[in-house]
Structures are given as structure tokens and as C-alpha cells.
Amino acid sequence: MRIDGVNKINNIYNKNATKVNKIESTTKEKDSLNISNYGKDLQKAKKVVKDTFDIRQSKVDYIKGQMESGTYNIGAKEVADKLVDNYFDSKI
């Protein structure tokens, strides 16, 4: 009976069991964010648009005054044109 063969198998097993993976220490860098001047300009423009009122009160008051006095008349063709224009503008 050969005992050397068993010893060699045991040695291979022991070598694999004792292997230790070395972990290299790395320096961690902090994340950073840089926004270009163009991006900053876009942010400013977006804020201005957001802060701007959608309602032009002077125009609303003018139309209300016309409606109350009975002089506000819009034809069906004008309404249809605006509806079609808005529909196609929303598809772009």
C-alpha cells in the first residue's frame, strides 16, 4: 500500500485551504459633480420660466370687461382655428 499518494492529496487539500487572498488597500475618492456654464444657464432659465405667471391678468380683465358689456364676440372659425393650431402644436 502506498501512503505517499494519500499524503500528496492531503498536501494539495491543505494548500488550497490555507490560501489567503490579499486585499490591497485603496484610497477612496469622493464623488463630485461639475455643472458646465451652459448647464447653469439652463437652470437659471428654467427657474425664471417656473417663477413666471402663466396668466396675464391685464388680458383677462380686458376680456372679462368685454364679456360683461356684451361686446366680446368670437366666431366659430376663429375657435376652430385655435383648436386645430393647439392640437398640432402639441404633437410637435
N, CA, C and O atoms as a CHARMM CRD file, in Angstrom:
* protein
*
  368
    1    1 MET  N      0.83500  -1.17000   0.00000 PROA 1      0.00000
    2    1 MET  CA     0.00000   0.00000   0.00000 PROA 1      0.00000
    3    1 MET  C      0.88500   1.24000   0.00000 PROA 1      0.00000
    4    1 MET  O      1.85200   1.32800   0.75700 PROA 1      0.00000
    5    2 ARG  N      0.54100   2.19800  -0.86200 PROA 2      0.00000
    6    2 ARG  CA     1.34600   3.41500  -0.97800 PROA 2      0.00000
    7    2 ARG  C      0.71500   4.52100  -0.15400 PROA 2      0.00000
    8    2 ARG  O     -0.41400   4.93400  -0.41700 PROA 2      0.00000
    9    3 ILE  N      1.40700   4.97600   0.79200 PROA 3      0.00000
   10    3 ILE  CA     0.93100   6.04800   1.63700 PROA 3      0.00000
   11    3 ILE  C      1.30000   7.40400   1.03400 PROA 3      0.00000
   12    3 ILE  O      0.66900   8.41500   1.34400 PROA 3      0.00000
   13    4 ASP  N      2.32500   7.42700   0.16900 PROA 4      0.00000
   14    4 ASP  CA     2.75800   8.68600  -0.45000 PROA 4      0.00000
   15    4 ASP  C      1.62100   9.32600  -1.25400 PROA 4      0.00000
   16    4 ASP  O      1.46400  10.54600  -1.23900 PROA 4      0.00000
   17    5 GLY  N      0.83600   8.51600  -1.94800 PROA 5      0.00000
   18    5 GLY  CA    -0.25500   9.05700  -2.74300 PROA 5      0.00000
   19    5 GLY  C     -1.28300   9.77300  -1.88800 PROA 5      0.00000
   20    5 GLY  O     -1.79700  10.81700  -2.29000 PROA 5      0.00000
   21    6 VAL  N     -1.58700   9.24500  -0.74000 PROA 6      0.00000
   22    6 VAL  CA    -2.54200   9.86100   0.16100 PROA 6      0.00000
   23    6 VAL  C     -1.95600  11.14400   0.74100 PROA 6      0.00000
   24    6 VAL  O     -2.66700  12.13800   0.89100 PROA 6      0.00000
   25    7 ASN  N     -0.67800  11.13100   1.06600 PROA 7      0.00000
   26    7 ASN  CA    -0.03500  12.32700   1.60900 PROA 7      0.00000
   27    7 ASN  C     -0.04100  13.47400   0.59600 PROA 7      0.00000
   28    7 ASN  O     -0.23700  14.63400   0.95700 PROA 7      0.00000
   29    8 LYS  N      0.17700  13.12800  -0.68700 PROA 8      0.00000
   30    8 LYS  CA     0.17500  14.16500  -1.71500 PROA 8      0.00000
   31    8 LYS  C     -1.21600  14.79500  -1.85200 PROA 8      0.00000
   32    8 LYS  O     -1.33500  16.00700  -2.02900 PROA 8      0.00000
   33    9 ILE  N     -2.23500  13.99300  -1.77100 PROA 9      0.00000
   34    9 ILE  CA    -3.59700  14.50800  -1.84900 PROA 9      0.00000
   35    9 ILE  C     -3.89000  15.38800  -0.64600 PROA 9      0.00000
   36    9 ILE  O     -4.50300  16.44700  -0.78000 PROA 9      0.00000
   37   10 ASN  N     -3.45300  14.95200   0.53100 PROA 10     0.00000
   38   10 ASN  CA    -3.65100  15.76300   1.73100 PROA 10     0.00000
   39   10 ASN  C     -2.90900  17.09600   1.63400 PROA 10     0.00000
   40   10 ASN  O     -3.42500  18.12600   2.06800 PROA 10     0.00000
   41   11 ASN  N     -1.69900  17.07800   1.06600 PROA 11     0.00000
   42   11 ASN  CA    -0.92200  18.31400   0.91200 PROA 11     0.00000
   43   11 ASN  C     -1.62600  19.29300  -0.04900 PROA 11     0.00000
   44   11 ASN  O     -1.65700  20.49800   0.19800 PROA 11     0.00000
   45   12 ILE  N     -2.17600  18.76800  -1.12200 PROA 12     0.00000
   46   12 ILE  CA    -2.89700  19.63100  -2.06000 PROA 12     0.00000
   47   12 ILE  C     -4.11700  20.25100  -1.38000 PROA 12     0.00000
   48   12 ILE  O     -4.39300  21.44000  -1.53700 PROA 12     0.00000
   49   13 TYR  N     -4.83800  19.42900  -0.62700 PROA 13     0.00000
   50   13 TYR  CA    -6.01000  19.93200   0.07900 PROA 13     0.00000
   51   13 TYR  C     -5.63200  21.01000   1.09300 PROA 13     0.00000
   52   13 TYR  O     -6.30500  22.03700   1.19000 PROA 13     0.00000
   53   14 ASN  N     -4.56000  20.77800   1.84700 PROA 14     0.00000
   54   14 ASN  CA    -4.13400  21.73400   2.86300 PROA 14     0.00000
   55   14 ASN  C     -3.65300  23.04300   2.22600 PROA 14     0.00000
   56   14 ASN  O     -3.89100  24.11300   2.78800 PROA 14     0.00000
   57   15 LYS  N     -2.99300  22.98600   1.08500 PROA 15     0.00000
   58   15 LYS  CA    -2.52400  24.19900   0.41500 PROA 15     0.00000
   59   15 LYS  C     -3.71100  25.05800  -0.02700 PROA 15     0.00000
   60   15 LYS  O     -3.69100  26.27900   0.12600 PROA 15     0.00000
   61   16 ASN  N     -4.73900  24.41400  -0.57200 PROA 16     0.00000
   62   16 ASN  CA    -5.91800  25.16000  -1.01800 PROA 16     0.00000
   63   16 ASN  C     -6.68500  25.75100   0.16800 PROA 16     0.00000
   64   16 ASN  O     -7.25100  26.83800   0.04900 PROA 16     0.00000
   65   17 ALA  N     -6.71100  25.08100   1.26400 PROA 17     0.00000
   66   17 ALA  CA    -7.45900  25.53100   2.42600 PROA 17     0.00000
   67   17 ALA  C     -6.77000  26.71000   3.09800 PROA 17     0.00000
   68   17 ALA  O     -7.44100  27.53500   3.71700 PROA 17     0.00000
   69   18 THR  N     -5.45400  26.81200   2.99500 PROA 18     0.00000
   70   18 THR  CA    -4.73000  27.85800   3.71000 PROA 18     0.00000
   71   18 THR  C     -4.44500  29.08100   2.84800 PROA 18     0.00000
   72   18 THR  O     -3.80400  30.02300   3.31400 PROA 18     0.00000
   73   19 LYS  N     -4.90300  29.08600   1.61200 PROA 19     0.00000
   74   19 LYS  CA    -4.67500  30.25700   0.76600 PROA 19     0.00000
   75   19 LYS  C     -5.46900  31.43700   1.31800 PROA 19     0.00000
   76   19 LYS  O     -6.63900  31.30200   1.67600 PROA 19     0.00000
   77   20 VAL  N     -4.83000  32.56500   1.37800 PROA 20     0.00000
   78   20 VAL  CA    -5.48300  33.77500   1.85000 PROA 20     0.00000
   79   20 VAL  C     -5.35100  34.82100   0.74100 PROA 20     0.00000
   80   20 VAL  O     -4.25500  35.11200   0.26000 PROA 20     0.00000
   81   21 ASN  N     -6.47400  35.36400   0.36100 PROA 21     0.00000
   82   21 ASN  CA    -6.44600  36.41500  -0.65600 PROA 21     0.00000
   83   21 ASN  C     -6.06900  37.72300   0.00600 PROA 21     0.00000
   84   21 ASN  O     -6.67500  38.15000   0.98900 PROA 21     0.00000
   85   22 LYS  N     -5.05700  38.34100  -0.55800 PROA 22     0.00000
   86   22 LYS  CA    -4.63300  39.62700  -0.01600 PROA 22     0.00000
   87   22 LYS  C     -5.51300  40.72000  -0.61400 PROA 22     0.00000
   88   22 LYS  O     -5.75500  40.76800  -1.82000 PROA 22     0.00000
   89   23 ILE  N     -5.97100  41.57200   0.25200 PROA 23     0.00000
   90   23 ILE  CA    -6.78400  42.70000  -0.17700 PROA 23     0.00000
   91   23 ILE  C     -5.89500  43.93200  -0.15200 PROA 23     0.00000
   92   23 ILE  O     -5.34000  44.31400   0.87900 PROA 23     0.00000
   93   24 GLU  N     -5.78200  44.52800  -1.30900 PROA 24     0.00000
   94   24 GLU  CA    -4.95700  45.72200  -1.38600 PROA 24     0.00000
   95   24 GLU  C     -5.76100  46.91300  -0.86800 PROA 24     0.00000
   96   24 GLU  O     -6.94800  47.07100  -1.15400 PROA 24     0.00000
   97   25 SER  N     -5.07200  47.73100  -0.10700 PROA 25     0.00000
   98   25 SER  CA    -5.76100  48.91000   0.39700 PROA 25     0.00000
   99   25 SER  C     -5.80000  49.95800  -0.71300 PROA 25     0.00000
  100   25 SER  O     -4.79000  50.24700  -1.35500 PROA 25     0.00000
  101   26 THR  N     -6.96500  50.50600  -0.91800 PROA 26     0.00000
  102   26 THR  CA    -7.12400  51.52200  -1.94700 PROA 26     0.00000
  103   26 THR  C     -7.62600  52.79300  -1.29100 PROA 26     0.00000
  104   26 THR  O     -8.33500  52.76000  -0.28500 PROA 26     0.00000
  105   27 THR  N     -7.25300  53.87700  -1.86500 PROA 27     0.00000
  106   27 THR  CA    -7.75700  55.14600  -1.35200 PROA 27     0.00000
  107   27 THR  C     -9.06500  55.44500  -2.05800 PROA 27     0.00000
  108   27 THR  O     -9.16300  55.35100  -3.28100 PROA 27     0.00000
  109   28 LYS  N    -10.04100  55.79800  -1.29100 PROA 28     0.00000
  110   28 LYS  CA   -11.34500  56.08800  -1.85600 PROA 28     0.00000
  111   28 LYS  C    -11.42500  57.56100  -2.19900 PROA 28     0.00000
  112   28 LYS  O    -11.07500  58.42500  -1.39500 PROA 28     0.00000
  113   29 GLU  N    -11.89200  57.83300  -3.41100 PROA 29     0.00000
  114   29 GLU  CA   -12.06400  59.21200  -3.83200 PROA 29     0.00000
  115   29 GLU  C    -13.51700  59.61400  -3.61600 PROA 29     0.00000
  116   29 GLU  O    -14.43200  58.80600  -3.77000 PROA 29     0.00000
  117   30 LYS  N    -13.70500  60.86200  -3.26000 PROA 30     0.00000
  118   30 LYS  CA   -15.06000  61.35900  -3.07500 PROA 30     0.00000
  119   30 LYS  C    -15.67900  61.65800  -4.42900 PROA 30     0.00000
  120   30 LYS  O    -14.99500  62.09600  -5.35300 PROA 30     0.00000
  121   31 ASP  N    -16.96000  61.42100  -4.53700 PROA 31     0.00000
  122   31 ASP  CA   -17.68300  61.75300  -5.75200 PROA 31     0.00000
  123   31 ASP  C    -17.83800  63.26100  -5.85000 PROA 31     0.00000
  124   31 ASP  O    -17.97500  63.96200  -4.84700 PROA 31     0.00000
  125   32 SER  N    -17.81300  63.73500  -7.07500 PROA 32     0.00000
  126   32 SER  CA   -18.01700  65.17000  -7.27200 PROA 32     0.00000
  127   32 SER  C    -18.86600  65.38800  -8.51200 PROA 32     0.00000
  128   32 SER  O    -18.97200  64.52400  -9.38100 PROA 32     0.00000
  129   33 LEU  N    -19.46000  66.55700  -8.56600 PROA 33     0.00000
  130   33 LEU  CA   -20.33100  66.90400  -9.67900 PROA 33     0.00000
  131   33 LEU  C    -19.94900  68.29100 -10.15400 PROA 33     0.00000
  132   33 LEU  O    -19.89600  69.23600  -9.36700 PROA 33     0.00000
  133   34 ASN  N    -19.68500  68.40600 -11.43600 PROA 34     0.00000
  134   34 ASN  CA   -19.35900  69.69900 -12.02200 PROA 34     0.00000
  135   34 ASN  C    -20.39800  70.01400 -13.08300 PROA 34     0.00000
  136   34 ASN  O    -20.63200  69.22100 -13.99500 PROA 34     0.00000
  137   35 ILE  N    -21.01600  71.17200 -12.95600 PROA 35     0.00000
  138   35 ILE  CA   -22.02700  71.59700 -13.91500 PROA 35     0.00000
  139   35 ILE  C    -21.41100  72.68000 -14.79300 PROA 35     0.00000
  140   35 ILE  O    -20.82700  73.64200 -14.29400 PROA 35     0.00000
  141   36 SER  N    -21.54600  72.51400 -16.09000 PROA 36     0.00000
  142   36 SER  CA   -20.97400  73.47800 -17.02300 PROA 36     0.00000
  143   36 SER  C    -21.72100  74.80900 -16.94300 PROA 36     0.00000
  144   36 SER  O    -22.81600  74.89300 -16.38700 PROA 36     0.00000
  145   37 ASN  N    -21.10700  75.83900 -17.50800 PROA 37     0.00000
  146   37 ASN  CA   -21.75700  77.15200 -17.53100 PROA 37     0.00000
  147   37 ASN  C    -23.05800  77.09000 -18.30900 PROA 37     0.00000
  148   37 ASN  O    -24.03800  77.73600 -17.94000 PROA 37     0.00000
  149   38 TYR  N    -23.07000  76.31600 -19.38500 PROA 38     0.00000
  150   38 TYR  CA   -24.28600  76.15000 -20.18800 PROA 38     0.00000
  151   38 TYR  C    -25.38500  75.51600 -19.34000 PROA 38     0.00000
  152   38 TYR  O    -26.54100  75.93600 -19.40100 PROA 38     0.00000
  153   39 GLY  N    -25.03000  74.51700 -18.55900 PROA 39     0.00000
  154   39 GLY  CA   -25.99400  73.86500 -17.67600 PROA 39     0.00000
  155   39 GLY  C    -26.51900  74.81600 -16.61500 PROA 39     0.00000
  156   39 GLY  O    -27.70400  74.79400 -16.28100 PROA 39     0.00000
  157   40 LYS  N    -25.63000  75.65500 -16.08400 PROA 40     0.00000
  158   40 LYS  CA   -26.05100  76.64100 -15.08200 PROA 40     0.00000
  159   40 LYS  C    -27.01400  77.64800 -15.70300 PROA 40     0.00000
  160   40 LYS  O    -28.00100  78.03900 -15.07800 PROA 40     0.00000
  161   41 ASP  N    -26.72400  78.06700 -16.93800 PROA 41     0.00000
  162   41 ASP  CA   -27.61500  78.99900 -17.62000 PROA 41     0.00000
  163   41 ASP  C    -28.98800  78.37500 -17.84500 PROA 41     0.00000
  164   41 ASP  O    -30.01300  79.04300 -17.70100 PROA 41     0.00000
  165   42 LEU  N    -29.00300  77.08800 -18.19800 PROA 42     0.00000
  166   42 LEU  CA   -30.28000  76.40100 -18.39100 PROA 42     0.00000
  167   42 LEU  C    -31.06700  76.32200 -17.08100 PROA 42     0.00000
  168   42 LEU  O    -32.28800  76.48200 -17.07600 PROA 42     0.00000
  169   43 GLN  N    -30.37300  76.07900 -15.98400 PROA 43     0.00000
  170   43 GLN  CA   -31.04000  76.03000 -14.68800 PROA 43     0.00000
  171   43 GLN  C    -31.66400  77.38700 -14.34900 PROA 43     0.00000
  172   43 GLN  O    -32.78900  77.45300 -13.85400 PROA 43     0.00000
  173   44 LYS  N    -30.92600  78.46700 -14.61800 PROA 44     0.00000
  174   44 LYS  CA   -31.45000  79.81100 -14.33900 PROA 44     0.00000
  175   44 LYS  C    -32.68000  80.09400 -15.19700 PROA 44     0.00000
  176   44 LYS  O    -33.68500  80.61300 -14.71200 PROA 44     0.00000
  177   45 ALA  N    -32.58200  79.74100 -16.49200 PROA 45     0.00000
  178   45 ALA  CA   -33.71000  79.99300 -17.39600 PROA 45     0.00000
  179   45 ALA  C    -34.93100  79.19400 -16.97000 PROA 45     0.00000
  180   45 ALA  O    -36.05300  79.70000 -17.00700 PROA 45     0.00000
  181   46 LYS  N    -34.71800  77.95900 -16.56900 PROA 46     0.00000
  182   46 LYS  CA   -35.83200  77.11100 -16.13700 PROA 46     0.00000
  183   46 LYS  C    -36.49200  77.68600 -14.88100 PROA 46     0.00000
  184   46 LYS  O    -37.71400  77.64500 -14.74400 PROA 46     0.00000
  185   47 LYS  N    -35.68300  78.21900 -13.97200 PROA 47     0.00000
  186   47 LYS  CA   -36.23300  78.81300 -12.75200 PROA 47     0.00000
  187   47 LYS  C    -37.04900  80.05800 -13.07900 PROA 47     0.00000
  188   47 LYS  O    -38.11700  80.26900 -12.50400 PROA 47     0.00000
  189   48 VAL  N    -36.55100  80.88700 -14.00100 PROA 48     0.00000
  190   48 VAL  CA   -37.27900  82.10000 -14.37500 PROA 48     0.00000
  191   48 VAL  C    -38.61500  81.74000 -14.99700 PROA 48     0.00000
  192   48 VAL  O    -39.63500  82.35300 -14.68300 PROA 48     0.00000
  193   49 VAL  N    -38.61600  80.74100 -15.88600 PROA 49     0.00000
  194   49 VAL  CA   -39.86800  80.32200 -16.52900 PROA 49     0.00000
  195   49 VAL  C    -40.83600  79.77200 -15.49000 PROA 49     0.00000
  196   49 VAL  O    -42.03800  80.03100 -15.54900 PROA 49     0.00000
  197   50 LYS  N    -40.30500  79.01100 -14.53800 PROA 50     0.00000
  198   50 LYS  CA   -41.16400  78.43000 -13.49700 PROA 50     0.00000
  199   50 LYS  C    -41.78600  79.51500 -12.62100 PROA 50     0.00000
  200   50 LYS  O    -42.94100  79.40500 -12.20900 PROA 50     0.00000
  201   51 ASP  N    -41.00900  80.56700 -12.33800 PROA 51     0.00000
  202   51 ASP  CA   -41.49100  81.63000 -11.45700 PROA 51     0.00000
  203   51 ASP  C    -42.39900  82.62700 -12.16900 PROA 51     0.00000
  204   51 ASP  O    -43.04700  83.44500 -11.51600 PROA 51     0.00000
  205   52 THR  N    -42.45400  82.57200 -13.49100 PROA 52     0.00000
  206   52 THR  CA   -43.27900  83.49900 -14.26200 PROA 52     0.00000
  207   52 THR  C    -44.72800  83.03100 -14.24000 PROA 52     0.00000
  208   52 THR  O    -45.00800  81.84200 -14.39100 PROA 52     0.00000
  209   53 PHE  N    -45.62800  83.95800 -14.05500 PROA 53     0.00000
  210   53 PHE  CA   -47.04100  83.62300 -14.02700 PROA 53     0.00000
  211   53 PHE  C    -47.52500  83.27300 -15.42700 PROA 53     0.00000
  212   53 PHE  O    -47.11300  83.89800 -16.40400 PROA 53     0.00000
  213   54 ASP  N    -48.39200  82.28200 -15.52600 PROA 54     0.00000
  214   54 ASP  CA   -48.95900  81.87100 -16.80500 PROA 54     0.00000
  215   54 ASP  C    -50.11800  82.76700 -17.21900 PROA 54     0.00000
  216   54 ASP  O    -50.49100  82.79900 -18.39100 PROA 54     0.00000
  217   55 ILE  N    -50.68300  83.48500 -16.27100 PROA 55     0.00000
  218   55 ILE  CA   -51.88400  84.28000 -16.54000 PROA 55     0.00000
  219   55 ILE  C    -51.48200  85.74400 -16.69200 PROA 55     0.00000
  220   55 ILE  O    -50.83400  86.32000 -15.81900 PROA 55     0.00000
  221   56 ARG  N    -51.87600  86.32100 -17.80200 PROA 56     0.00000
  222   56 ARG  CA   -51.67900  87.76200 -17.99700 PROA 56     0.00000
  223   56 ARG  C    -52.96400  88.45000 -17.53900 PROA 56     0.00000
  224   56 ARG  O    -53.95100  88.51700 -18.27000 PROA 56     0.00000
  225   57 GLN  N    -52.92100  88.94800 -16.33000 PROA 57     0.00000
  226   57 GLN  CA   -54.12100  89.47100 -15.68400 PROA 57     0.00000
  227   57 GLN  C    -54.74800  90.62400 -16.46400 PROA 57     0.00000
  228   57 GLN  O    -55.97100  90.76400 -16.47900 PROA 57     0.00000
  229   58 SER  N    -53.93100  91.44700 -17.10800 PROA 58     0.00000
  230   58 SER  CA   -54.48600  92.58100 -17.85400 PROA 58     0.00000
  231   58 SER  C    -55.34700  92.08300 -19.02500 PROA 58     0.00000
  232   58 SER  O    -56.39400  92.65400 -19.32800 PROA 58     0.00000
  233   59 LYS  N    -54.88900  91.02000 -19.66600 PROA 59     0.00000
  234   59 LYS  CA   -55.66000  90.46700 -20.78100 PROA 59     0.00000
  235   59 LYS  C    -56.96300  89.83000 -20.28000 PROA 59     0.00000
  236   59 LYS  O    -58.01500  89.97000 -20.90300 PROA 59     0.00000
  237   60 VAL  N    -56.87400  89.13900 -19.15900 PROA 60     0.00000
  238   60 VAL  CA   -58.05800  88.51600 -18.57500 PROA 60     0.00000
  239   60 VAL  C    -59.08600  89.58200 -18.20500 PROA 60     0.00000
  240   60 VAL  O    -60.27600  89.43400 -18.48400 PROA 60     0.00000
  241   61 ASP  N    -58.61600  90.65300 -17.57600 PROA 61     0.00000
  242   61 ASP  CA   -59.53300  91.73200 -17.18400 PROA 61     0.00000
  243   61 ASP  C    -60.18300  92.38000 -18.40500 PROA 61     0.00000
  244   61 ASP  O    -61.36600  92.72000 -18.37500 PROA 61     0.00000
  245   62 TYR  N    -59.41700  92.54800 -19.46600 PROA 62     0.00000
  246   62 TYR  CA   -59.94500  93.15300 -20.69100 PROA 62     0.00000
  247   62 TYR  C    -61.05800  92.28700 -21.28600 PROA 62     0.00000
  248   62 TYR  O    -62.11500  92.79400 -21.66200 PROA 62     0.00000
  249   63 ILE  N    -60.81100  90.98300 -21.36700 PROA 63     0.00000
  250   63 ILE  CA   -61.81100  90.07000 -21.93700 PROA 63     0.00000
  251   63 ILE  C    -63.03300  89.97900 -21.03000 PROA 63     0.00000
  252   63 ILE  O    -64.16200  89.93300 -21.51900 PROA 63     0.00000
  253   64 LYS  N    -62.82200  89.95200 -19.71100 PROA 64     0.00000
  254   64 LYS  CA   -63.95900  89.93800 -18.77900 PROA 64     0.00000
  255   64 LYS  C    -64.83300  91.16900 -18.96800 PROA 64     0.00000
  256   64 LYS  O    -66.06100  91.08300 -18.95500 PROA 64     0.00000
  257   65 GLY  N    -64.18500  92.30800 -19.14400 PROA 65     0.00000
  258   65 GLY  CA   -64.93100  93.54900 -19.36100 PROA 65     0.00000
  259   65 GLY  C    -65.75700  93.48600 -20.63100 PROA 65     0.00000
  260   65 GLY  O    -66.90500  93.93200 -20.65000 PROA 65     0.00000
  261   66 GLN  N    -65.18100  92.93100 -21.70200 PROA 66     0.00000
  262   66 GLN  CA   -65.92200  92.78000 -22.95500 PROA 66     0.00000
  263   66 GLN  C    -67.09600  91.82500 -22.79300 PROA 66     0.00000
  264   66 GLN  O    -68.17900  92.06900 -23.32400 PROA 66     0.00000
  265   67 MET  N    -66.88000  90.73200 -22.05400 PROA 67     0.00000
  266   67 MET  CA   -67.95000  89.75200 -21.86100 PROA 67     0.00000
  267   67 MET  C    -69.10100  90.36500 -21.05700 PROA 67     0.00000
  268   67 MET  O    -70.27100  90.14000 -21.36800 PROA 67     0.00000
  269   68 GLU  N    -68.76500  91.13200 -20.03500 PROA 68     0.00000
  270   68 GLU  CA   -69.80300  91.75200 -19.20500 PROA 68     0.00000
  271   68 GLU  C    -70.59500  92.80400 -19.97300 PROA 68     0.00000
  272   68 GLU  O    -71.79200  92.98400 -19.74800 PROA 68     0.00000
  273   69 SER  N    -69.90900  93.49900 -20.88600 PROA 69     0.00000
  274   69 SER  CA   -70.60900  94.53000 -21.65200 PROA 69     0.00000
  275   69 SER  C    -71.29900  93.95800 -22.89000 PROA 69     0.00000
  276   69 SER  O    -72.07500  94.65300 -23.54500 PROA 69     0.00000
  277   70 GLY  N    -71.01700  92.68500 -23.21400 PROA 70     0.00000
  278   70 GLY  CA   -71.66200  92.04400 -24.35400 PROA 70     0.00000
  279   70 GLY  C    -70.97700  92.33200 -25.68700 PROA 70     0.00000
  280   70 GLY  O    -71.55300  92.07100 -26.74300 PROA 70     0.00000
  281   71 THR  N    -69.76900  92.86000 -25.65300 PROA 71     0.00000
  282   71 THR  CA   -69.05600  93.16400 -26.90000 PROA 71     0.00000
  283   71 THR  C    -68.01800  92.11400 -27.26300 PROA 71     0.00000
  284   71 THR  O    -67.29800  92.27700 -28.24800 PROA 71     0.00000
  285   72 TYR  N    -67.92800  91.06700 -26.50300 PROA 72     0.00000
  286   72 TYR  CA   -66.94200  90.01400 -26.77200 PROA 72     0.00000
  287   72 TYR  C    -67.57000  89.00100 -27.71600 PROA 72     0.00000
  288   72 TYR  O    -68.41000  88.20000 -27.30600 PROA 72     0.00000
  289   73 ASN  N    -67.16800  89.03600 -28.96600 PROA 73     0.00000
  290   73 ASN  CA   -67.71300  88.12900 -29.97300 PROA 73     0.00000
  291   73 ASN  C    -66.57100  87.42700 -30.69800 PROA 73     0.00000
  292   73 ASN  O    -65.68400  88.06100 -31.26900 PROA 73     0.00000
  293   74 ILE  N    -66.61900  86.13700 -30.65900 PROA 74     0.00000
  294   74 ILE  CA   -65.63200  85.33300 -31.37800 PROA 74     0.00000
  295   74 ILE  C    -66.40100  84.38900 -32.27400 PROA 74     0.00000
  296   74 ILE  O    -67.34600  83.72500 -31.85000 PROA 74     0.00000
  297   75 GLY  N    -65.97400  84.34400 -33.52600 PROA 75     0.00000
  298   75 GLY  CA   -66.64000  83.47300 -34.48700 PROA 75     0.00000
  299   75 GLY  C    -66.21000  82.02700 -34.33900 PROA 75     0.00000
  300   75 GLY  O    -65.16200  81.72800 -33.76700 PROA 75     0.00000
  301   76 ALA  N    -67.03900  81.13600 -34.86400 PROA 76     0.00000
  302   76 ALA  CA   -66.75300  79.69800 -34.79900 PROA 76     0.00000
  303   76 ALA  C    -65.47600  79.36200 -35.55200 PROA 76     0.00000
  304   76 ALA  O    -64.73200  78.47200 -35.13900 PROA 76     0.00000
  305   77 LYS  N    -65.21000  80.06100 -36.65200 PROA 77     0.00000
  306   77 LYS  CA   -63.99900  79.80400 -37.43300 PROA 77     0.00000
  307   77 LYS  C    -62.74900  80.09900 -36.60300 PROA 77     0.00000
  308   77 LYS  O    -61.78200  79.33900 -36.65500 PROA 77     0.00000
  309   78 GLU  N    -62.75900  81.17500 -35.85200 PROA 78     0.00000
  310   78 GLU  CA   -61.61400  81.52000 -35.00700 PROA 78     0.00000
  311   78 GLU  C    -61.38200  80.46200 -33.93000 PROA 78     0.00000
  312   78 GLU  O    -60.24000  80.09600 -33.65400 PROA 78     0.00000
  313   79 VAL  N    -62.45600  79.97600 -33.32700 PROA 79     0.00000
  314   79 VAL  CA   -62.34700  78.93600 -32.30400 PROA 79     0.00000
  315   79 VAL  C    -61.78700  77.65600 -32.91600 PROA 79     0.00000
  316   79 VAL  O    -60.90100  77.02200 -32.34300 PROA 79     0.00000
  317   80 ALA  N    -62.30500  77.28100 -34.07400 PROA 80     0.00000
  318   80 ALA  CA   -61.84300  76.06700 -34.74500 PROA 80     0.00000
  319   80 ALA  C    -60.36600  76.19100 -35.12600 PROA 80     0.00000
  320   80 ALA  O    -59.60000  75.24200 -34.96200 PROA 80     0.00000
  321   81 ASP  N    -59.96600  77.36100 -35.63500 PROA 81     0.00000
  322   81 ASP  CA   -58.55900  77.56500 -35.99500 PROA 81     0.00000
  323   81 ASP  C    -57.64300  77.40100 -34.79000 PROA 81     0.00000
  324   81 ASP  O    -56.59600  76.76200 -34.88900 PROA 81     0.00000
  325   82 LYS  N    -58.02600  77.96700 -33.66600 PROA 82     0.00000
  326   82 LYS  CA   -57.21600  77.85000 -32.44600 PROA 82     0.00000
  327   82 LYS  C    -57.14100  76.40500 -31.95900 PROA 82     0.00000
  328   82 LYS  O    -56.08400  75.94600 -31.52600 PROA 82     0.00000
  329   83 LEU  N    -58.25600  75.69500 -32.03000 PROA 83     0.00000
  330   83 LEU  CA   -58.26000  74.28700 -31.61400 PROA 83     0.00000
  331   83 LEU  C    -57.31500  73.46300 -32.47900 PROA 83     0.00000
  332   83 LEU  O    -56.54900  72.64600 -31.96900 PROA 83     0.00000
  333   84 VAL  N    -57.37300  73.68100 -33.78700 PROA 84     0.00000
  334   84 VAL  CA   -56.51300  72.93300 -34.71100 PROA 84     0.00000
  335   84 VAL  C    -55.05100  73.30600 -34.47500 PROA 84     0.00000
  336   84 VAL  O    -54.18700  72.43000 -34.43300 PROA 84     0.00000
  337   85 ASP  N    -54.76900  74.59600 -34.32100 PROA 85     0.00000
  338   85 ASP  CA   -53.39100  75.03000 -34.06700 PROA 85     0.00000
  339   85 ASP  C    -52.83900  74.41100 -32.78900 PROA 85     0.00000
  340   85 ASP  O    -51.71300  73.91400 -32.77700 PROA 85     0.00000
  341   86 ASN  N    -53.61900  74.43700 -31.72200 PROA 86     0.00000
  342   86 ASN  CA   -53.17000  73.85900 -30.45100 PROA 86     0.00000
  343   86 ASN  C    -52.98100  72.35900 -30.55100 PROA 86     0.00000
  344   86 ASN  O    -52.06100  71.80800 -29.94600 PROA 86     0.00000
  345   87 TYR  N    -53.83700  71.69400 -31.30700 PROA 87     0.00000
  346   87 TYR  CA   -53.70300  70.24700 -31.47600 PROA 87     0.00000
  347   87 TYR  C    -52.39400  69.90400 -32.16300 PROA 87     0.00000
  348   87 TYR  O    -51.67100  69.01800 -31.70700 PROA 87     0.00000
  349   88 PHE  N    -52.07700  70.59400 -33.25400 PROA 88     0.00000
  350   88 PHE  CA   -50.85900  70.29400 -33.98600 PROA 88     0.00000
  351   88 PHE  C    -49.60700  70.77100 -33.25100 PROA 88     0.00000
  352   88 PHE  O    -48.54200  70.17100 -33.39600 PROA 88     0.00000
  353   89 ASP  N    -49.72100  71.83400 -32.47200 PROA 89     0.00000
  354   89 ASP  CA   -48.58700  72.29600 -31.68100 PROA 89     0.00000
  355   89 ASP  C    -48.23900  71.28000 -30.59500 PROA 89     0.00000
  356   89 ASP  O    -47.06800  71.10800 -30.25700 PROA 89     0.00000
  357   90 SER  N    -49.24700  70.61000 -30.05100 PROA 90     0.00000
  358   90 SER  CA   -48.98900  69.61700 -29.00500 PROA 90     0.00000
  359   90 SER  C    -48.37100  68.34000 -29.56700 PROA 90     0.00000
  360   90 SER  O    -47.78900  67.56100 -28.81200 PROA 90     0.00000
  361   91 LYS  N    -48.48100  68.10800 -30.86100 PROA 91     0.00000
  362   91 LYS  CA   -47.90300  66.91000 -31.48800 PROA 91     0.00000
  363   91 LYS  C    -46.41800  67.06800 -31.79300 PROA 91     0.00000
  364   91 LYS  O    -45.73500  66.08300 -32.07600 PROA 91     0.00000
  365   92 ILE  N    -45.92000  68.28200 -31.73900 PROA 92     0.00000
  366   92 ILE  CA   -44.51900  68.52900 -32.07100 PROA 92     0.00000
  367   92 ILE  C    -43.62200  68.13800 -30.94600 PROA 92     0.00000
  368   92 ILE  O    -42.40400  68.27700 -31.05100 PROA 92     0.00000
